[in-house]
């Protein structure tokens, strides 16, 4: 999500692991940034979820994201997705 709207929604079935998370990033991140018109300068916000911290996910983000911002896990002040879960 960004100030201009939301990107692609991806529905999952069951528990997500780092491989599923990585596939979601590969399939949707750049496409969503392009859709919102923020492609060259988007930032990927990650909390301390083990999926986000998995080596394969961090490595992929290093090479495919212009900037990665890490926030504390379950911190609604710094992690806007936590506010969405309540809605």
PDB file of N, CA, C and O in Angstrom:
ATOM      1  N   UNK A   1       0.843  -1.169   0.000  1.00  0.00           N
ATOM      2  CA  UNK A   1       0.000   0.000   0.000  1.00  0.00           C
ATOM      3  C   UNK A   1       0.888   1.232   0.000  1.00  0.00           C
ATOM      4  O   UNK A   1       2.031   1.201   0.457  1.00  0.00           O
ATOM      5  N   UNK A   2       0.343   2.300  -0.516  1.00  0.00           N
ATOM      6  CA  UNK A   2       1.067   3.562  -0.545  1.00  0.00           C
ATOM      7  C   UNK A   2       0.071   4.705  -0.420  1.00  0.00           C
ATOM      8  O   UNK A   2      -1.129   4.468  -0.286  1.00  0.00           O
ATOM      9  N   UNK A   3       0.548   5.922  -0.461  1.00  0.00           N
ATOM     10  CA  UNK A   3      -0.328   7.081  -0.368  1.00  0.00           C
ATOM     11  C   UNK A   3      -1.260   7.177  -1.569  1.00  0.00           C
ATOM     12  O   UNK A   3      -2.312   7.809  -1.477  1.00  0.00           O
ATOM     13  N   UNK A   4      -0.897   6.566  -2.692  1.00  0.00           N
ATOM     14  CA  UNK A   4      -1.735   6.630  -3.894  1.00  0.00           C
ATOM     15  C   UNK A   4      -2.703   5.465  -4.013  1.00  0.00           C
ATOM     16  O   UNK A   4      -3.544   5.465  -4.912  1.00  0.00           O
ATOM     17  N   UNK A   5      -2.612   4.483  -3.145  1.00  0.00           N
ATOM     18  CA  UNK A   5      -3.536   3.350  -3.192  1.00  0.00           C
ATOM     19  C   UNK A   5      -2.878   2.052  -2.772  1.00  0.00           C
ATOM     20  O   UNK A   5      -1.790   2.033  -2.196  1.00  0.00           O
ATOM     21  N   UNK A   6      -3.570   0.971  -3.079  1.00  0.00           N
ATOM     22  CA  UNK A   6      -3.030  -0.346  -2.737  1.00  0.00           C
ATOM     23  C   UNK A   6      -2.595  -1.061  -4.005  1.00  0.00           C
ATOM     24  O   UNK A   6      -3.092  -0.784  -5.096  1.00  0.00           O
ATOM     25  N   UNK A   7      -1.674  -1.965  -3.844  1.00  0.00           N
ATOM     26  CA  UNK A   7      -1.200  -2.769  -4.958  1.00  0.00           C
ATOM     27  C   UNK A   7      -2.030  -4.029  -5.090  1.00  0.00           C
ATOM     28  O   UNK A   7      -3.177  -4.081  -4.645  1.00  0.00           O
ATOM     29  N   UNK A   8      -1.448  -5.033  -5.698  1.00  0.00           N
ATOM     30  CA  UNK A   8      -2.131  -6.307  -5.886  1.00  0.00           C
ATOM     31  C   UNK A   8      -2.355  -6.995  -4.540  1.00  0.00           C
ATOM     32  O   UNK A   8      -1.485  -6.979  -3.670  1.00  0.00           O
ATOM     33  N   UNK A   9      -3.517  -7.592  -4.385  1.00  0.00           N
ATOM     34  CA  UNK A   9      -3.788  -8.409  -3.207  1.00  0.00           C
ATOM     35  C   UNK A   9      -3.513  -9.858  -3.580  1.00  0.00           C
ATOM     36  O   UNK A   9      -3.852 -10.304  -4.677  1.00  0.00           O
ATOM     37  N   UNK A  10      -2.907 -10.574  -2.675  1.00  0.00           N
ATOM     38  CA  UNK A  10      -2.580 -11.977  -2.917  1.00  0.00           C
ATOM     39  C   UNK A  10      -3.170 -12.789  -1.771  1.00  0.00           C
ATOM     40  O   UNK A  10      -2.789 -12.606  -0.615  1.00  0.00           O
ATOM     41  N   UNK A  11      -4.079 -13.666  -2.084  1.00  0.00           N
ATOM     42  CA  UNK A  11      -4.712 -14.493  -1.066  1.00  0.00           C
ATOM     43  C   UNK A  11      -3.920 -15.778  -0.887  1.00  0.00           C
ATOM     44  O   UNK A  11      -3.478 -16.389  -1.860  1.00  0.00           O
ATOM     45  N   UNK A  12      -3.746 -16.180   0.357  1.00  0.00           N
ATOM     46  CA  UNK A  12      -3.001 -17.404   0.641  1.00  0.00           C
ATOM     47  C   UNK A  12      -3.921 -18.401   1.327  1.00  0.00           C
ATOM     48  O   UNK A  12      -4.915 -18.034   1.953  1.00  0.00           O
ATOM     49  N   UNK A  13      -3.570 -19.640   1.195  1.00  0.00           N
ATOM     50  CA  UNK A  13      -4.320 -20.713   1.833  1.00  0.00           C
ATOM     51  C   UNK A  13      -3.362 -21.435   2.767  1.00  0.00           C
ATOM     52  O   UNK A  13      -2.366 -21.999   2.313  1.00  0.00           O
ATOM     53  N   UNK A  14      -3.644 -21.427   4.051  1.00  0.00           N
ATOM     54  CA  UNK A  14      -2.779 -22.096   5.013  1.00  0.00           C
ATOM     55  C   UNK A  14      -1.729 -21.154   5.583  1.00  0.00           C
ATOM     56  O   UNK A  14      -1.874 -19.933   5.535  1.00  0.00           O
ATOM     57  N   UNK A  15      -0.689 -21.737   6.115  1.00  0.00           N
ATOM     58  CA  UNK A  15       0.396 -20.971   6.740  1.00  0.00           C
ATOM     59  C   UNK A  15       1.425 -20.569   5.693  1.00  0.00           C
ATOM     60  O   UNK A  15       1.812 -21.373   4.845  1.00  0.00           O
ATOM     61  N   UNK A  16       1.862 -19.319   5.760  1.00  0.00           N
ATOM     62  CA  UNK A  16       2.870 -18.842   4.822  1.00  0.00           C
ATOM     63  C   UNK A  16       4.259 -19.107   5.384  1.00  0.00           C
ATOM     64  O   UNK A  16       4.509 -18.881   6.568  1.00  0.00           O
ATOM     65  N   UNK A  17       5.155 -19.583   4.540  1.00  0.00           N
ATOM     66  CA  UNK A  17       6.556 -19.734   4.919  1.00  0.00           C
ATOM     67  C   UNK A  17       7.397 -18.808   4.053  1.00  0.00           C
ATOM     68  O   UNK A  17       6.852 -18.078   3.225  1.00  0.00           O
ATOM     69  N   UNK A  18       8.700 -18.823   4.227  1.00  0.00           N
ATOM     70  CA  UNK A  18       9.561 -17.891   3.497  1.00  0.00           C
ATOM     71  C   UNK A  18       9.525 -18.115   1.988  1.00  0.00           C
ATOM     72  O   UNK A  18       9.701 -17.163   1.228  1.00  0.00           O
ATOM     73  N   UNK A  19       9.303 -19.339   1.540  1.00  0.00           N
ATOM     74  CA  UNK A  19       9.262 -19.618   0.100  1.00  0.00           C
ATOM     75  C   UNK A  19       7.994 -19.047  -0.525  1.00  0.00           C
ATOM     76  O   UNK A  19       8.027 -18.498  -1.627  1.00  0.00           O
ATOM     77  N   UNK A  20       6.885 -19.181   0.181  1.00  0.00           N
ATOM     78  CA  UNK A  20       5.631 -18.611  -0.305  1.00  0.00           C
ATOM     79  C   UNK A  20       5.715 -17.084  -0.308  1.00  0.00           C
ATOM     80  O   UNK A  20       5.254 -16.430  -1.244  1.00  0.00           O
ATOM     81  N   UNK A  21       6.304 -16.527   0.742  1.00  0.00           N
ATOM     82  CA  UNK A  21       6.473 -15.077   0.835  1.00  0.00           C
ATOM     83  C   UNK A  21       7.332 -14.567  -0.322  1.00  0.00           C
ATOM     84  O   UNK A  21       7.008 -13.555  -0.943  1.00  0.00           O
ATOM     85  N   UNK A  22       8.414 -15.263  -0.604  1.00  0.00           N
ATOM     86  CA  UNK A  22       9.298 -14.869  -1.699  1.00  0.00           C
ATOM     87  C   UNK A  22       8.566 -14.930  -3.041  1.00  0.00           C
ATOM     88  O   UNK A  22       8.734 -14.037  -3.871  1.00  0.00           O
ATOM     89  N   UNK A  23       7.770 -15.952  -3.262  1.00  0.00           N
ATOM     90  CA  UNK A  23       6.996 -16.052  -4.496  1.00  0.00           C
ATOM     91  C   UNK A  23       6.017 -14.883  -4.630  1.00  0.00           C
ATOM     92  O   UNK A  23       5.822 -14.359  -5.727  1.00  0.00           O
ATOM     93  N   UNK A  24       5.405 -14.477  -3.523  1.00  0.00           N
ATOM     94  CA  UNK A  24       4.481 -13.342  -3.544  1.00  0.00           C
ATOM     95  C   UNK A  24       5.232 -12.067  -3.912  1.00  0.00           C
ATOM     96  O   UNK A  24       4.746 -11.272  -4.717  1.00  0.00           O
ATOM     97  N   UNK A  25       6.403 -11.867  -3.333  1.00  0.00           N
ATOM     98  CA  UNK A  25       7.209 -10.696  -3.682  1.00  0.00           C
ATOM     99  C   UNK A  25       7.562 -10.706  -5.169  1.00  0.00           C
ATOM    100  O   UNK A  25       7.416  -9.695  -5.855  1.00  0.00           O
ATOM    101  N   UNK A  26       8.020 -11.839  -5.654  1.00  0.00           N
ATOM    102  CA  UNK A  26       8.418 -11.946  -7.063  1.00  0.00           C
ATOM    103  C   UNK A  26       7.251 -11.665  -8.004  1.00  0.00           C
ATOM    104  O   UNK A  26       7.426 -11.009  -9.030  1.00  0.00           O
ATOM    105  N   UNK A  27       6.077 -12.150  -7.665  1.00  0.00           N
ATOM    106  CA  UNK A  27       4.920 -12.019  -8.545  1.00  0.00           C
ATOM    107  C   UNK A  27       4.248 -10.650  -8.468  1.00  0.00           C
ATOM    108  O   UNK A  27       3.660 -10.195  -9.450  1.00  0.00           O
ATOM    109  N   UNK A  28       4.327  -9.992  -7.320  1.00  0.00           N
ATOM    110  CA  UNK A  28       3.484  -8.818  -7.109  1.00  0.00           C
ATOM    111  C   UNK A  28       4.176  -7.496  -6.807  1.00  0.00           C
ATOM    112  O   UNK A  28       3.601  -6.443  -7.080  1.00  0.00           O
ATOM    113  N   UNK A  29       5.374  -7.506  -6.260  1.00  0.00           N
ATOM    114  CA  UNK A  29       5.957  -6.264  -5.751  1.00  0.00           C
ATOM    115  C   UNK A  29       6.186  -5.233  -6.851  1.00  0.00           C
ATOM    116  O   UNK A  29       5.662  -4.122  -6.772  1.00  0.00           O
ATOM    117  N   UNK A  30       6.949  -5.578  -7.858  1.00  0.00           N
ATOM    118  CA  UNK A  30       7.237  -4.604  -8.919  1.00  0.00           C
ATOM    119  C   UNK A  30       5.992  -4.277  -9.727  1.00  0.00           C
ATOM    120  O   UNK A  30       5.807  -3.133 -10.142  1.00  0.00           O
ATOM    121  N   UNK A  31       5.149  -5.255  -9.953  1.00  0.00           N
ATOM    122  CA  UNK A  31       3.914  -5.026 -10.687  1.00  0.00           C
ATOM    123  C   UNK A  31       3.023  -4.037  -9.928  1.00  0.00           C
ATOM    124  O   UNK A  31       2.419  -3.156 -10.539  1.00  0.00           O
ATOM    125  N   UNK A  32       2.941  -4.176  -8.620  1.00  0.00           N
ATOM    126  CA  UNK A  32       2.136  -3.264  -7.808  1.00  0.00           C
ATOM    127  C   UNK A  32       2.739  -1.867  -7.797  1.00  0.00           C
ATOM    128  O   UNK A  32       2.012  -0.879  -7.899  1.00  0.00           O
ATOM    129  N   UNK A  33       4.057  -1.773  -7.676  1.00  0.00           N
ATOM    130  CA  UNK A  33       4.718  -0.460  -7.684  1.00  0.00           C
ATOM    131  C   UNK A  33       4.493   0.245  -9.016  1.00  0.00           C
ATOM    132  O   UNK A  33       4.281   1.457  -9.055  1.00  0.00           O
ATOM    133  N   UNK A  34       4.539  -0.513 -10.103  1.00  0.00           N
ATOM    134  CA  UNK A  34       4.294   0.073 -11.421  1.00  0.00           C
ATOM    135  C   UNK A  34       2.843   0.543 -11.538  1.00  0.00           C
ATOM    136  O   UNK A  34       2.581   1.627 -12.059  1.00  0.00           O
ATOM    137  N   UNK A  35       1.911  -0.263 -11.057  1.00  0.00           N
ATOM    138  CA  UNK A  35       0.486   0.059 -11.097  1.00  0.00           C
ATOM    139  C   UNK A  35       0.196   1.362 -10.355  1.00  0.00           C
ATOM    140  O   UNK A  35      -0.663   2.140 -10.770  1.00  0.00           O
ATOM    141  N   UNK A  36       0.919   1.595  -9.250  1.00  0.00           N
ATOM    142  CA  UNK A  36       0.696   2.800  -8.448  1.00  0.00           C
ATOM    143  C   UNK A  36       1.541   3.978  -8.915  1.00  0.00           C
ATOM    144  O   UNK A  36       1.398   5.087  -8.400  1.00  0.00           O
ATOM    145  N   UNK A  37       2.419   3.746  -9.884  1.00  0.00           N
ATOM    146  CA  UNK A  37       3.252   4.823 -10.405  1.00  0.00           C
ATOM    147  C   UNK A  37       4.422   5.193  -9.512  1.00  0.00           C
ATOM    148  O   UNK A  37       4.919   6.318  -9.578  1.00  0.00           O
ATOM    149  N   UNK A  38       4.870   4.259  -8.675  1.00  0.00           N
ATOM    150  CA  UNK A  38       5.985   4.539  -7.759  1.00  0.00           C
ATOM    151  C   UNK A  38       7.183   3.635  -8.029  1.00  0.00           C
ATOM    152  O   UNK A  38       8.081   3.526  -7.194  1.00  0.00           O
ATOM    153  N   UNK A  39       7.198   2.991  -9.185  1.00  0.00           N
ATOM    154  CA  UNK A  39       8.184   1.946  -9.467  1.00  0.00           C
ATOM    155  C   UNK A  39       9.645   2.332  -9.233  1.00  0.00           C
ATOM    156  O   UNK A  39      10.342   1.566  -8.566  1.00  0.00           O
ATOM    157  N   UNK A  40      10.150   3.431  -9.716  1.00  0.00           N
ATOM    158  CA  UNK A  40      11.588   3.615  -9.535  1.00  0.00           C
ATOM    159  C   UNK A  40      12.007   3.933  -8.102  1.00  0.00           C
ATOM    160  O   UNK A  40      13.179   3.786  -7.753  1.00  0.00           O
ATOM    161  N   UNK A  41      11.054   4.370  -7.262  1.00  0.00           N
ATOM    162  CA  UNK A  41      11.456   4.867  -5.939  1.00  0.00           C
ATOM    163  C   UNK A  41      10.685   4.243  -4.774  1.00  0.00           C
ATOM    164  O   UNK A  41      10.614   4.847  -3.704  1.00  0.00           O
ATOM    165  N   UNK A  42      10.117   3.074  -4.949  1.00  0.00           N
ATOM    166  CA  UNK A  42       9.343   2.489  -3.859  1.00  0.00           C
ATOM    167  C   UNK A  42      10.256   1.955  -2.760  1.00  0.00           C
ATOM    168  O   UNK A  42      11.442   1.707  -2.982  1.00  0.00           O
ATOM    169  N   UNK A  43       9.678   1.781  -1.566  1.00  0.00           N
ATOM    170  CA  UNK A  43      10.398   1.233  -0.423  1.00  0.00           C
ATOM    171  C   UNK A  43       9.645   0.011   0.071  1.00  0.00           C
ATOM    172  O   UNK A  43       8.416   0.025   0.152  1.00  0.00           O
ATOM    173  N   UNK A  44      10.362  -1.028   0.397  1.00  0.00           N
ATOM    174  CA  UNK A  44       9.771  -2.238   0.950  1.00  0.00           C
ATOM    175  C   UNK A  44       9.934  -2.192   2.464  1.00  0.00           C
ATOM    176  O   UNK A  44      11.055  -2.181   2.973  1.00  0.00           O
ATOM    177  N   UNK A  45       8.812  -2.166   3.181  1.00  0.00           N
ATOM    178  CA  UNK A  45       8.836  -2.151   4.638  1.00  0.00           C
ATOM    179  C   UNK A  45       8.694  -3.578   5.148  1.00  0.00           C
ATOM    180  O   UNK A  45       7.758  -4.285   4.774  1.00  0.00           O
ATOM    181  N   UNK A  46       9.608  -3.994   5.990  1.00  0.00           N
ATOM    182  CA  UNK A  46       9.593  -5.340   6.567  1.00  0.00           C
ATOM    183  C   UNK A  46       9.662  -5.253   8.080  1.00  0.00           C
ATOM    184  O   UNK A  46      10.411  -4.445   8.628  1.00  0.00           O
ATOM    185  N   UNK A  47       8.880  -6.089   8.755  1.00  0.00           N
ATOM    186  CA  UNK A  47       9.021  -6.177  10.203  1.00  0.00           C
ATOM    187  C   UNK A  47       9.910  -7.384  10.525  1.00  0.00           C
ATOM    188  O   UNK A  47      10.512  -7.969   9.625  1.00  0.00           O
ATOM    189  N   UNK A  48       9.989  -7.746  11.774  1.00  0.00           N
ATOM    190  CA  UNK A  48      10.897  -8.823  12.186  1.00  0.00           C
ATOM    191  C   UNK A  48      10.285 -10.212  12.092  1.00  0.00           C
ATOM    192  O   UNK A  48      10.728 -11.132  12.779  1.00  0.00           O
ATOM    193  N   UNK A  49       9.285 -10.369  11.260  1.00  0.00           N
ATOM    194  CA  UNK A  49       8.690 -11.679  11.047  1.00  0.00           C
ATOM    195  C   UNK A  49       9.768 -12.622  10.502  1.00  0.00           C
ATOM    196  O   UNK A  49      10.553 -12.218   9.645  1.00  0.00           O
ATOM    197  N   UNK A  50       9.819 -13.854  10.974  1.00  0.00           N
ATOM    198  CA  UNK A  50      10.847 -14.791  10.493  1.00  0.00           C
ATOM    199  C   UNK A  50      10.854 -14.976   8.970  1.00  0.00           C
ATOM    200  O   UNK A  50      11.912 -15.204   8.384  1.00  0.00           O
ATOM    201  N   UNK A  51       9.696 -14.881   8.330  1.00  0.00           N
ATOM    202  CA  UNK A  51       9.669 -14.994   6.861  1.00  0.00           C
ATOM    203  C   UNK A  51      10.443 -13.854   6.224  1.00  0.00           C
ATOM    204  O   UNK A  51      11.190 -14.063   5.268  1.00  0.00           O
ATOM    205  N   UNK A  52      10.266 -12.649   6.751  1.00  0.00           N
ATOM    206  CA  UNK A  52      10.959 -11.479   6.200  1.00  0.00           C
ATOM    207  C   UNK A  52      12.456 -11.546   6.425  1.00  0.00           C
ATOM    208  O   UNK A  52      13.232 -11.056   5.605  1.00  0.00           O
ATOM    209  N   UNK A  53      12.864 -12.147   7.524  1.00  0.00           N
ATOM    210  CA  UNK A  53      14.280 -12.223   7.874  1.00  0.00           C
ATOM    211  C   UNK A  53      14.980 -13.444   7.296  1.00  0.00           C
ATOM    212  O   UNK A  53      16.184 -13.614   7.487  1.00  0.00           O
ATOM    213  N   UNK A  54      14.248 -14.288   6.598  1.00  0.00           N
ATOM    214  CA  UNK A  54      14.867 -15.473   5.998  1.00  0.00           C
ATOM    215  C   UNK A  54      15.933 -15.021   5.000  1.00  0.00           C
ATOM    216  O   UNK A  54      15.759 -14.025   4.297  1.00  0.00           O
ATOM    217  N   UNK A  55      17.011 -15.748   4.950  1.00  0.00           N
ATOM    218  CA  UNK A  55      18.144 -15.382   4.098  1.00  0.00           C
ATOM    219  C   UNK A  55      17.732 -15.200   2.636  1.00  0.00           C
ATOM    220  O   UNK A  55      18.163 -14.243   1.993  1.00  0.00           O
ATOM    221  N   UNK A  56      16.911 -16.095   2.109  1.00  0.00           N
ATOM    222  CA  UNK A  56      16.535 -15.993   0.693  1.00  0.00           C
ATOM    223  C   UNK A  56      15.707 -14.739   0.428  1.00  0.00           C
ATOM    224  O   UNK A  56      15.812 -14.153  -0.650  1.00  0.00           O
ATOM    225  N   UNK A  57      14.895 -14.321   1.380  1.00  0.00           N
ATOM    226  CA  UNK A  57      14.075 -13.122   1.211  1.00  0.00           C
ATOM    227  C   UNK A  57      14.921 -11.858   1.328  1.00  0.00           C
ATOM    228  O   UNK A  57      14.751 -10.919   0.551  1.00  0.00           O
ATOM    229  N   UNK A  58      15.825 -11.835   2.293  1.00  0.00           N
ATOM    230  CA  UNK A  58      16.706 -10.668   2.433  1.00  0.00           C
ATOM    231  C   UNK A  58      17.603 -10.515   1.218  1.00  0.00           C
ATOM    232  O   UNK A  58      17.829  -9.398   0.751  1.00  0.00           O
ATOM    233  N   UNK A  59      18.110 -11.611   0.705  1.00  0.00           N
ATOM    234  CA  UNK A  59      18.983 -11.577  -0.470  1.00  0.00           C
ATOM    235  C   UNK A  59      18.212 -11.093  -1.702  1.00  0.00           C
ATOM    236  O   UNK A  59      18.715 -10.267  -2.464  1.00  0.00           O
ATOM    237  N   UNK A  60      17.001 -11.603  -1.894  1.00  0.00           N
ATOM    238  CA  UNK A  60      16.198 -11.171  -3.029  1.00  0.00           C
ATOM    239  C   UNK A  60      15.914  -9.670  -2.936  1.00  0.00           C
ATOM    240  O   UNK A  60      16.050  -8.952  -3.926  1.00  0.00           O
ATOM    241  N   UNK A  61      15.522  -9.196  -1.754  1.00  0.00           N
ATOM    242  CA  UNK A  61      15.213  -7.778  -1.562  1.00  0.00           C
ATOM    243  C   UNK A  61      16.442  -6.911  -1.809  1.00  0.00           C
ATOM    244  O   UNK A  61      16.318  -5.809  -2.343  1.00  0.00           O
ATOM    245  N   UNK A  62      17.611  -7.383  -1.434  1.00  0.00           N
ATOM    246  CA  UNK A  62      18.842  -6.640  -1.635  1.00  0.00           C
ATOM    247  C   UNK A  62      19.066  -6.332  -3.115  1.00  0.00           C
ATOM    248  O   UNK A  62      19.508  -5.238  -3.466  1.00  0.00           O
ATOM    249  N   UNK A  63      18.765  -7.284  -3.962  1.00  0.00           N
ATOM    250  CA  UNK A  63      19.012  -7.125  -5.396  1.00  0.00           C
ATOM    251  C   UNK A  63      17.819  -6.592  -6.183  1.00  0.00           C
ATOM    252  O   UNK A  63      17.996  -6.171  -7.326  1.00  0.00           O
ATOM    253  N   UNK A  64      16.622  -6.592  -5.622  1.00  0.00           N
ATOM    254  CA  UNK A  64      15.443  -6.216  -6.396  1.00  0.00           C
ATOM    255  C   UNK A  64      14.654  -5.031  -5.851  1.00  0.00           C
ATOM    256  O   UNK A  64      13.713  -4.581  -6.505  1.00  0.00           O
ATOM    257  N   UNK A  65      15.000  -4.517  -4.690  1.00  0.00           N
ATOM    258  CA  UNK A  65      14.264  -3.398  -4.104  1.00  0.00           C
ATOM    259  C   UNK A  65      15.190  -2.197  -3.964  1.00  0.00           C
ATOM    260  O   UNK A  65      16.317  -2.331  -3.488  1.00  0.00           O
ATOM    261  N   UNK A  66      14.716  -1.015  -4.381  1.00  0.00           N
ATOM    262  CA  UNK A  66      15.571   0.164  -4.266  1.00  0.00           C
ATOM    263  C   UNK A  66      15.943   0.493  -2.821  1.00  0.00           C
ATOM    264  O   UNK A  66      17.050   0.953  -2.546  1.00  0.00           O
ATOM    265  N   UNK A  67      15.001   0.250  -1.898  1.00  0.00           N
ATOM    266  CA  UNK A  67      15.279   0.525  -0.489  1.00  0.00           C
ATOM    267  C   UNK A  67      14.428  -0.398   0.375  1.00  0.00           C
ATOM    268  O   UNK A  67      13.247  -0.607   0.099  1.00  0.00           O
ATOM    269  N   UNK A  68      15.030  -0.943   1.412  1.00  0.00           N
ATOM    270  CA  UNK A  68      14.328  -1.807   2.355  1.00  0.00           C
ATOM    271  C   UNK A  68      14.376  -1.135   3.724  1.00  0.00           C
ATOM    272  O   UNK A  68      15.447  -0.772   4.211  1.00  0.00           O
ATOM    273  N   UNK A  69      13.207  -0.973   4.338  1.00  0.00           N
ATOM    274  CA  UNK A  69      13.083  -0.363   5.661  1.00  0.00           C
ATOM    275  C   UNK A  69      12.632  -1.460   6.619  1.00  0.00           C
ATOM    276  O   UNK A  69      11.643  -2.145   6.357  1.00  0.00           O
ATOM    277  N   UNK A  70      13.335  -1.628   7.704  1.00  0.00           N
ATOM    278  CA  UNK A  70      12.968  -2.641   8.708  1.00  0.00           C
ATOM    279  C   UNK A  70      12.296  -1.941   9.892  1.00  0.00           C
ATOM    280  O   UNK A  70      12.794  -0.935  10.398  1.00  0.00           O
ATOM    281  N   UNK A  71      11.162  -2.489  10.322  1.00  0.00           N
ATOM    282  CA  UNK A  71      10.436  -1.953  11.469  1.00  0.00           C
ATOM    283  C   UNK A  71      10.265  -3.057  12.498  1.00  0.00           C
ATOM    284  O   UNK A  71      10.332  -4.236  12.152  1.00  0.00           O
ATOM    285  N   UNK A  72      10.045  -2.695  13.761  1.00  0.00           N
ATOM    286  CA  UNK A  72       9.812  -3.721  14.786  1.00  0.00           C
ATOM    287  C   UNK A  72       8.532  -4.499  14.510  1.00  0.00           C
ATOM    288  O   UNK A  72       7.580  -3.960  13.946  1.00  0.00           O
ATOM    289  N   UNK A  73       8.514  -5.740  14.900  1.00  0.00           N
ATOM    290  CA  UNK A  73       7.324  -6.575  14.726  1.00  0.00           C
ATOM    291  C   UNK A  73       6.182  -6.055  15.585  1.00  0.00           C
ATOM    292  O   UNK A  73       6.403  -5.581  16.699  1.00  0.00           O
ATOM    293  N   UNK A  74       4.969  -6.141  15.073  1.00  0.00           N
ATOM    294  CA  UNK A  74       3.740  -5.790  15.789  1.00  0.00           C
ATOM    295  C   UNK A  74       3.798  -4.407  16.431  1.00  0.00           C
ATOM    296  O   UNK A  74       3.392  -4.231  17.580  1.00  0.00           O
ATOM    297  N   UNK A  75       4.299  -3.441  15.692  1.00  0.00           N
ATOM    298  CA  UNK A  75       4.359  -2.073  16.180  1.00  0.00           C
ATOM    299  C   UNK A  75       3.445  -1.204  15.319  1.00  0.00           C
ATOM    300  O   UNK A  75       3.867  -0.750  14.254  1.00  0.00           O
ATOM    301  N   UNK A  76       2.188  -0.957  15.755  1.00  0.00           N
ATOM    302  CA  UNK A  76       1.255  -0.210  14.916  1.00  0.00           C
ATOM    303  C   UNK A  76       1.714   1.211  14.609  1.00  0.00           C
ATOM    304  O   UNK A  76       1.306   1.782  13.598  1.00  0.00           O
ATOM    305  N   UNK A  77       2.557   1.791  15.466  1.00  0.00           N
ATOM    306  CA  UNK A  77       3.056   3.142  15.208  1.00  0.00           C
ATOM    307  C   UNK A  77       3.948   3.168  13.966  1.00  0.00           C
ATOM    308  O   UNK A  77       3.901   4.115  13.181  1.00  0.00           O
ATOM    309  N   UNK A  78       4.755   2.131  13.797  1.00  0.00           N
ATOM    310  CA  UNK A  78       5.740   2.119  12.723  1.00  0.00           C
ATOM    311  C   UNK A  78       5.397   1.176  11.585  1.00  0.00           C
ATOM    312  O   UNK A  78       6.004   1.255  10.517  1.00  0.00           O
ATOM    313  N   UNK A  79       4.450   0.299  11.787  1.00  0.00           N
ATOM    314  CA  UNK A  79       4.104  -0.692  10.783  1.00  0.00           C
ATOM    315  C   UNK A  79       2.632  -0.524  10.415  1.00  0.00           C
ATOM    316  O   UNK A  79       1.760  -1.020  11.129  1.00  0.00           O
ATOM    317  N   UNK A  80       2.340   0.171   9.306  1.00  0.00           N
ATOM    318  CA  UNK A  80       0.942   0.477   8.985  1.00  0.00           C
ATOM    319  C   UNK A  80       0.058  -0.740   8.758  1.00  0.00           C
ATOM    320  O   UNK A  80      -1.155  -0.641   8.940  1.00  0.00           O
ATOM    321  N   UNK A  81       0.604  -1.864   8.377  1.00  0.00           N
ATOM    322  CA  UNK A  81      -0.227  -3.051   8.134  1.00  0.00           C
ATOM    323  C   UNK A  81      -0.900  -3.522   9.424  1.00  0.00           C
ATOM    324  O   UNK A  81      -1.967  -4.132   9.364  1.00  0.00           O
ATOM    325  N   UNK A  82      -0.309  -3.257  10.577  1.00  0.00           N
ATOM    326  CA  UNK A  82      -0.915  -3.653  11.842  1.00  0.00           C
ATOM    327  C   UNK A  82      -2.257  -2.952  12.051  1.00  0.00           C
ATOM    328  O   UNK A  82      -3.158  -3.532  12.657  1.00  0.00           O
ATOM    329  N   UNK A  83      -2.413  -1.724  11.565  1.00  0.00           N
ATOM    330  CA  UNK A  83      -3.692  -1.030  11.664  1.00  0.00           C
ATOM    331  C   UNK A  83      -4.735  -1.634  10.735  1.00  0.00           C
ATOM    332  O   UNK A  83      -5.924  -1.626  11.056  1.00  0.00           O
ATOM    333  N   UNK A  84      -4.311  -2.155   9.595  1.00  0.00           N
ATOM    334  CA  UNK A  84      -5.240  -2.774   8.642  1.00  0.00           C
ATOM    335  C   UNK A  84      -5.833  -4.055   9.229  1.00  0.00           C
ATOM    336  O   UNK A  84      -7.010  -4.342   9.010  1.00  0.00           O
ATOM    337  N   UNK A  85      -5.039  -4.827   9.968  1.00  0.00           N
ATOM    338  CA  UNK A  85      -5.539  -6.093  10.531  1.00  0.00           C
ATOM    339  C   UNK A  85      -6.745  -5.861  11.429  1.00  0.00           C
ATOM    340  O   UNK A  85      -7.640  -6.704  11.468  1.00  0.00           O
ATOM    341  N   UNK A  86      -6.799  -4.739  12.156  1.00  0.00           N
ATOM    342  CA  UNK A  86      -7.920  -4.478  13.044  1.00  0.00           C
ATOM    343  C   UNK A  86      -9.201  -4.171  12.276  1.00  0.00           C
ATOM    344  O   UNK A  86     -10.305  -4.426  12.757  1.00  0.00           O
ATOM    345  N   UNK A  87      -9.037  -3.621  11.077  1.00  0.00           N
ATOM    346  CA  UNK A  87     -10.209  -3.294  10.246  1.00  0.00           C
ATOM    347  C   UNK A  87     -10.738  -4.571   9.621  1.00  0.00           C
ATOM    348  O   UNK A  87     -11.722  -4.535   8.882  1.00  0.00           O
TER     349      UNK A  87
END
